[in-house]
């Protein structure tokens, strides 16, 4: 047996650990050549108030008025956290994310195909048709 060097990593969550929802990023290259990424969560602004009509038949009826704090703005981007990375780390993490996105898409496609085949087996749905590109 070959005597090879190994390193074992143990994952431990810090006491301050929290899972943060993000659906976007803003940033760029710093003057020193690092990458700054400000991760944000984008969502519709919660209105200050919403008014609904009241109907005798249904009770609460359709919305008739919505008051926003700033009517010119409909969406908010809440900056959740920021990171500063070396270009090498940014590229490595970016590649990891691309790989995981492809893995997730492949899993979804496989699940959809299995669902179509199962539907055919029990006599529900259309015949299985592979995706065409």
C-alpha positions, 0 to 999 in steps of 0.5 A: 500500500502506498503511503500517501498524505491525507487531510480530513476536514470536519465541518462545524457551524459557528455559533453565529451561523445562519442560513441567509436567503439570496437571489442576487449579487452586486459588486465588482473588482476592487482597486487592489484586484479583489472581487467584492460581492454584496449578496442581496434578497430581492422582493416586492415592497410590503405596502404600508396599507392595503384596502379591500372592498367589503361585499355582503355576499363574500365578506372580504372583496377585491383589493381597491387601494394600495399605499406604498411608502414610496410609490415610485419604487416597487422592489427592494433589495436588502443587502444580506452580507458581503464577501471579498474574494481573491480572483482565484477563490472567486473562480473556484467558488463560481465553478463549484456553483455552476457544477451544483446548478448543473447537478440540480438541473439533471436531478430535476430532469431525471425526476420529471422523466420518472414521473412521466414514465410512472404516469404511463405505467398506471395509465395516466398521462401521455406517452414518454417523449424525450426532450428535444434541443 
